[in-house]
Amino acid sequence: MSTKGKTNKLYIRGTARFPRLDQPYKFDMAKQKTVPDPEGKLEVQVIVDADAASPFIEQIEEFAKANGVKKMKNAPYTEELDRETGEETGRYIFKAWQYGKTKNGANRKMPHVDARGVPIKDDDFQLTTGSEIVIACRPNAFTQLGGGVNLYLDAVQVISLMERSSDFGFDAVEDGDFVQDDDHGEDEAADYGFDPEYEEGEDVTGDGSTEKAKSNKKSKATTTSTDF
């Protein structure tokens, strides 16, 4: 990441926090909360242990210097603080985002793939806080507002999905005849640059069901110059 003008992609693995990827969102000053907005952004935060975060931080800082950012006032990562004690947890939070609309004004949909690299086709799929993911993102340096780097999000790989709670107190009805179909066929993996398989990953299919993916776990503390 030391060559000026060169776009290198980062693949950062960690735990999802506050994902807003189903539609663009924007902070409403009047309401003092984040609300859906077609002109907003798609964004996600990723919590990463300090050891795994260190090489990414070094690469981002090198990228900033190579692109004329003398002092990075606006970094795409912060140290995580315990909500009760305010003390450092030893983890970092990376924030990546993308504009809700493309350059030609079309609505942008964030690509998601499962642990095998197969695209998730469920239009209603929503990534949840606590899910284990890998984000594919590109650093972008800027000198305004004191200078800094942001991470443009290109795609998300879902390694393990944290299921939403659906416990409304119902018991299973043995003589019922309506169940969701788990047959989603054999889909091919999409080439977004993710490692295609993980030992403990899950196949997050279009119907929301999951199954363990048998694979070999690989390190994600790498960069590549392949454009997304």
C-alpha positions as a LaTeX table, in Angstrom:
\begin{tabular}{lrrr}
\hline
Residue & $x$ (\AA) & $y$ (\AA) & $z$ (\AA) \\
\hline
Met1 & 0.00 & 0.00 & 0.00 \\
Ser2 & 2.96 & 2.31 & $-0.50$ \\
Thr3 & 2.36 & 3.23 & $-4.14$ \\
Lys4 & 0.49 & 6.47 & $-4.67$ \\
Gly5 & $-2.63$ & 6.09 & $-6.76$ \\
Lys6 & $-2.61$ & 2.31 & $-6.57$ \\
Thr7 & $-5.82$ & 0.71 & $-5.32$ \\
Asn8 & $-5.21$ & $-2.22$ & $-3.03$ \\
Lys9 & $-8.04$ & $-4.17$ & $-1.51$ \\
Leu10 & $-8.22$ & $-5.13$ & 2.14 \\
Tyr11 & $-9.98$ & $-8.23$ & 3.39 \\
Ile12 & $-10.73$ & $-7.73$ & 7.07 \\
Arg13 & $-12.22$ & $-10.55$ & 9.11 \\
Gly14 & $-14.01$ & $-9.95$ & 12.38 \\
Thr15 & $-17.35$ & $-9.58$ & 14.14 \\
Ala16 & $-20.07$ & $-7.46$ & 12.55 \\
Arg17 & $-21.35$ & $-4.47$ & 14.53 \\
Phe18 & $-24.33$ & $-2.27$ & 13.58 \\
Pro19 & $-24.61$ & $-3.47$ & 9.96 \\
Arg20 & $-26.80$ & $-1.24$ & 7.78 \\
Leu21 & $-26.54$ & $-2.97$ & 4.44 \\
Asp22 & $-30.12$ & $-3.85$ & 3.51 \\
Gln23 & $-30.72$ & $-0.25$ & 2.39 \\
Pro24 & $-28.97$ & 3.14 & 2.68 \\
Tyr25 & $-29.21$ & 5.01 & 5.97 \\
Lys26 & $-28.51$ & 8.56 & 7.11 \\
Phe27 & $-28.40$ & 10.25 & 10.50 \\
Asp28 & $-31.44$ & 12.51 & 10.94 \\
Met29 & $-30.42$ & 15.54 & 13.02 \\
Ala30 & $-34.02$ & 16.44 & 13.84 \\
Lys31 & $-34.91$ & 12.97 & 15.04 \\
Gln32 & $-31.44$ & 12.33 & 16.47 \\
Lys33 & $-31.31$ & 8.83 & 15.07 \\
Thr34 & $-30.27$ & 6.92 & 11.96 \\
Val35 & $-33.09$ & 6.43 & 9.45 \\
Pro36 & $-33.43$ & 4.88 & 5.98 \\
Asp37 & $-32.60$ & 7.37 & 3.23 \\
Pro38 & $-32.04$ & 6.64 & $-0.50$ \\
Glu39 & $-29.31$ & 9.31 & $-0.50$ \\
Gly40 & $-27.58$ & 7.78 & 2.52 \\
Lys41 & $-24.86$ & 5.16 & 2.89 \\
Leu42 & $-24.50$ & 1.41 & 3.26 \\
Glu43 & $-22.17$ & 0.72 & 6.17 \\
Val44 & $-20.88$ & $-1.84$ & 8.63 \\
Gln45 & $-18.41$ & $-1.93$ & 11.50 \\
Val46 & $-16.08$ & $-4.87$ & 12.11 \\
Ile47 & $-14.58$ & $-5.69$ & 15.51 \\
Val48 & $-11.07$ & $-7.18$ & 15.24 \\
Asp49 & $-8.62$ & $-8.39$ & 17.89 \\
Ala50 & $-5.57$ & $-6.16$ & 18.27 \\
Asp51 & $-3.09$ & $-8.71$ & 16.89 \\
Ala52 & $-5.15$ & $-9.22$ & 13.74 \\
Ala53 & $-5.86$ & $-5.49$ & 13.41 \\
Ser54 & $-2.22$ & $-4.40$ & 13.62 \\
Pro55 & $-1.14$ & $-5.19$ & 10.03 \\
Phe56 & $-4.24$ & $-3.47$ & 8.61 \\
Ile57 & $-3.57$ & $-0.36$ & 10.69 \\
Glu58 & 0.04 & $-0.25$ & 9.47 \\
Gln59 & $-1.04$ & $-0.66$ & 5.85 \\
Ile60 & $-3.67$ & 2.08 & 6.14 \\
Glu61 & $-1.17$ & 4.48 & 7.73 \\
Glu62 & 1.38 & 3.77 & 4.98 \\
Phe63 & $-1.31$ & 4.36 & 2.36 \\
Ala64 & $-2.22$ & 7.69 & 3.96 \\
Lys65 & 1.39 & 8.93 & 3.96 \\
Ala66 & 1.92 & 7.82 & 0.36 \\
Asn67 & $-1.12$ & 9.86 & $-0.66$ \\
Gly68 & $-0.17$ & 13.13 & 1.02 \\
Val69 & $-1.93$ & 12.74 & 4.36 \\
Lys70 & 0.66 & 14.05 & 6.80 \\
Lys71 & $-1.42$ & 13.58 & 9.93 \\
Met72 & $-4.40$ & 11.28 & 9.84 \\
Lys73 & $-7.06$ & 13.05 & 11.85 \\
Asn74 & $-9.83$ & 10.86 & 10.46 \\
Ala75 & $-8.96$ & 7.17 & 10.64 \\
Pro76 & $-11.33$ & 4.34 & 9.63 \\
Tyr77 & $-10.64$ & 2.52 & 12.90 \\
Thr78 & $-10.91$ & 3.23 & 16.62 \\
Glu79 & $-10.01$ & 1.33 & 19.75 \\
Glu80 & $-13.01$ & $-0.41$ & 21.28 \\
Leu81 & $-13.95$ & 0.78 & 24.76 \\
Asp82 & $-15.92$ & $-1.17$ & 27.33 \\
Arg83 & $-19.39$ & 0.40 & 27.58 \\
Glu84 & $-19.47$ & 0.12 & 31.37 \\
Thr85 & $-15.89$ & 0.90 & 32.41 \\
Gly86 & $-14.72$ & 2.98 & 29.46 \\
Glu87 & $-11.50$ & 0.98 & 29.39 \\
Glu88 & $-9.86$ & $-0.38$ & 26.24 \\
Thr89 & $-10.91$ & $-3.94$ & 25.40 \\
Gly90 & $-7.84$ & $-4.80$ & 23.31 \\
Arg91 & $-9.88$ & $-4.80$ & 20.11 \\
Tyr92 & $-10.30$ & $-2.36$ & 17.24 \\
Ile93 & $-13.41$ & $-1.32$ & 15.33 \\
Phe94 & $-13.04$ & $-0.80$ & 11.57 \\
Lys95 & $-15.75$ & 1.09 & 9.72 \\
Ala96 & $-16.42$ & 0.60 & 6.01 \\
Trp97 & $-19.14$ & 2.16 & 3.91 \\
Gln98 & $-20.36$ & 2.77 & 0.39 \\
Tyr99 & $-22.68$ & 5.31 & $-1.20$ \\
Gly100 & $-26.29$ & 4.22 & $-1.54$ \\
Lys101 & $-26.31$ & 5.19 & $-5.20$ \\
Thr102 & $-23.89$ & 4.47 & $-8.01$ \\
Lys103 & $-22.28$ & 7.23 & $-10.10$ \\
Asn104 & $-25.09$ & 6.96 & $-12.65$ \\
Gly105 & $-27.75$ & 7.38 & $-9.96$ \\
Ala106 & $-28.87$ & 3.75 & $-9.70$ \\
Asn107 & $-29.66$ & 2.24 & $-6.31$ \\
Arg108 & $-26.72$ & 0.23 & $-5.02$ \\
Lys109 & $-27.15$ & $-3.25$ & $-3.56$ \\
Met110 & $-24.31$ & $-4.58$ & $-1.44$ \\
Pro111 & $-23.13$ & $-8.04$ & $-2.60$ \\
His112 & $-23.15$ & $-10.73$ & 0.11 \\
Val113 & $-21.68$ & $-14.21$ & $-0.26$ \\
Asp114 & $-21.67$ & $-17.19$ & 2.08 \\
Ala115 & $-18.68$ & $-19.06$ & 3.48 \\
Arg116 & $-18.22$ & $-20.90$ & 0.16 \\
Gly117 & $-18.25$ & $-17.65$ & $-1.80$ \\
Val118 & $-21.71$ & $-18.33$ & $-3.25$ \\
Pro119 & $-23.89$ & $-15.20$ & $-3.63$ \\
Ile120 & $-26.74$ & $-14.86$ & $-1.14$ \\
Lys121 & $-29.84$ & $-14.43$ & $-3.29$ \\
Asp122 & $-32.41$ & $-13.72$ & $-0.61$ \\
Asp123 & $-33.58$ & $-10.13$ & $-1.24$ \\
Asp124 & $-34.69$ & $-9.89$ & 2.38 \\
Phe125 & $-31.37$ & $-11.06$ & 3.83 \\
Gln126 & $-30.12$ & $-8.87$ & 6.67 \\
Leu127 & $-26.71$ & $-9.19$ & 8.25 \\
Thr128 & $-26.86$ & $-9.16$ & 12.05 \\
Thr129 & $-24.62$ & $-7.79$ & 14.77 \\
Gly130 & $-22.44$ & $-10.57$ & 16.15 \\
Ser131 & $-22.07$ & $-12.38$ & 12.82 \\
Glu132 & $-18.57$ & $-13.38$ & 11.77 \\
Ile133 & $-17.75$ & $-11.74$ & 8.45 \\
Val134 & $-15.01$ & $-10.72$ & 6.04 \\
Ile135 & $-15.31$ & $-7.34$ & 4.35 \\
Ala136 & $-13.73$ & $-6.52$ & 1.01 \\
Cys137 & $-12.88$ & $-2.82$ & 1.02 \\
Arg138 & $-10.64$ & $-0.25$ & $-0.67$ \\
Pro139 & $-8.82$ & 2.56 & 1.17 \\
Asn140 & $-9.38$ & 6.10 & $-0.02$ \\
Ala141 & $-7.18$ & 8.98 & 1.19 \\
Phe142 & $-8.43$ & 12.55 & 1.52 \\
Thr143 & $-6.89$ & 15.81 & 2.76 \\
Gln144 & $-10.07$ & 17.68 & 3.68 \\
Leu145 & $-11.22$ & 18.05 & 7.30 \\
Gly146 & $-7.74$ & 17.47 & 8.63 \\
Gly147 & $-6.99$ & 14.53 & 6.35 \\
Gly148 & $-7.59$ & 10.84 & 6.69 \\
Val149 & $-8.59$ & 7.57 & 5.06 \\
Asn150 & $-11.96$ & 5.94 & 4.62 \\
Leu151 & $-12.73$ & 2.38 & 3.54 \\
Tyr152 & $-15.04$ & 1.91 & 0.58 \\
Leu153 & $-17.02$ & $-1.30$ & 1.06 \\
Asp154 & $-17.29$ & $-3.57$ & $-1.99$ \\
Ala155 & $-18.73$ & $-6.84$ & $-0.67$ \\
Val156 & $-19.31$ & $-8.90$ & 2.46 \\
Gln157 & $-18.64$ & $-12.57$ & 3.08 \\
Val158 & $-20.73$ & $-14.13$ & 5.85 \\
Ile159 & $-18.73$ & $-16.80$ & 7.66 \\
Ser160 & $-21.16$ & $-17.39$ & 10.51 \\
Leu161 & $-24.56$ & $-15.69$ & 10.81 \\
Met162 & $-25.87$ & $-14.65$ & 14.20 \\
Glu163 & $-29.51$ & $-15.60$ & 13.97 \\
Arg164 & $-32.18$ & $-13.13$ & 14.98 \\
Ser165 & $-34.26$ & $-14.21$ & 17.94 \\
Ser166 & $-37.66$ & $-15.56$ & 16.88 \\
Asp167 & $-38.79$ & $-17.01$ & 20.18 \\
Phe168 & $-42.38$ & $-15.83$ & 20.56 \\
Gly169 & $-43.31$ & $-18.68$ & 22.90 \\
Phe170 & $-44.75$ & $-21.01$ & 20.25 \\
Asp171 & $-44.34$ & $-24.79$ & 20.53 \\
Ala172 & $-43.61$ & $-26.90$ & 17.45 \\
Val173 & $-46.83$ & $-28.40$ & 16.00 \\
Glu174 & $-46.12$ & $-31.94$ & 14.91 \\
Asp175 & $-49.17$ & $-32.27$ & 12.62 \\
Gly176 & $-48.54$ & $-28.98$ & 10.81 \\
Asp177 & $-47.83$ & $-29.15$ & 7.07 \\
Phe178 & $-46.18$ & $-25.78$ & 6.37 \\
Val179 & $-42.39$ & $-25.74$ & 6.62 \\
Gln180 & $-39.80$ & $-23.72$ & 4.71 \\
Asp181 & $-38.09$ & $-25.44$ & 1.82 \\
Asp182 & $-34.35$ & $-25.93$ & 2.41 \\
Asp183 & $-33.63$ & $-27.08$ & $-1.16$ \\
His184 & $-31.67$ & $-24.22$ & $-2.70$ \\
Gly185 & $-29.83$ & $-26.17$ & $-5.39$ \\
Glu186 & $-26.14$ & $-26.02$ & $-6.25$ \\
Asp187 & $-25.09$ & $-22.42$ & $-6.83$ \\
Glu188 & $-21.64$ & $-21.43$ & $-8.04$ \\
Ala189 & $-19.33$ & $-19.20$ & $-6.06$ \\
Ala190 & $-18.88$ & $-15.57$ & $-7.12$ \\
Asp191 & $-15.36$ & $-14.22$ & $-7.59$ \\
Tyr192 & $-15.11$ & $-11.31$ & $-5.13$ \\
Gly193 & $-11.61$ & $-12.29$ & $-3.98$ \\
Phe194 & $-12.73$ & $-13.92$ & $-0.73$ \\
Asp195 & $-11.30$ & $-17.23$ & 0.42 \\
Pro196 & $-14.00$ & $-19.60$ & $-0.85$ \\
Glu197 & $-14.25$ & $-21.88$ & 2.17 \\
Tyr198 & $-13.85$ & $-21.89$ & 5.93 \\
Glu199 & $-13.56$ & $-24.80$ & 8.29 \\
Glu200 & $-16.25$ & $-23.53$ & 10.61 \\
Gly201 & $-18.13$ & $-21.32$ & 8.17 \\
Glu202 & $-21.77$ & $-21.54$ & 7.31 \\
Asp203 & $-23.61$ & $-21.78$ & 4.01 \\
Val204 & $-26.04$ & $-18.88$ & 4.30 \\
Thr205 & $-28.54$ & $-19.66$ & 1.59 \\
Gly206 & $-31.19$ & $-17.63$ & $-0.15$ \\
Asp207 & $-33.93$ & $-18.97$ & 2.09 \\
Gly208 & $-32.13$ & $-17.98$ & 5.28 \\
Ser209 & $-31.17$ & $-21.53$ & 6.32 \\
Thr210 & $-27.61$ & $-22.40$ & 7.27 \\
Glu211 & $-25.41$ & $-25.43$ & 7.13 \\
Lys212 & $-21.80$ & $-26.02$ & 8.05 \\
Ala213 & $-19.39$ & $-25.64$ & 5.16 \\
Lys214 & $-16.57$ & $-28.18$ & 5.13 \\
Ser215 & $-13.41$ & $-26.35$ & 4.24 \\
Asn216 & $-9.93$ & $-25.15$ & 5.18 \\
Lys217 & $-9.64$ & $-21.99$ & 7.24 \\
Lys218 & $-7.19$ & $-19.41$ & 5.85 \\
Ser219 & $-5.68$ & $-16.19$ & 7.19 \\
Lys220 & $-7.20$ & $-12.92$ & 5.99 \\
Ala221 & $-4.45$ & $-10.52$ & 7.09 \\
Thr222 & $-3.49$ & $-9.83$ & 3.47 \\
Thr223 & $-4.00$ & $-7.31$ & 0.71 \\
Thr224 & $-4.30$ & $-7.66$ & $-3.03$ \\
Ser225 & $-4.14$ & $-5.19$ & $-5.88$ \\
Thr226 & $-6.91$ & $-6.91$ & $-7.81$ \\
Asp227 & $-9.65$ & $-4.40$ & $-8.53$ \\
Phe228 & $-13.09$ & $-5.38$ & $-7.32$ \\
\hline
\end{tabular}
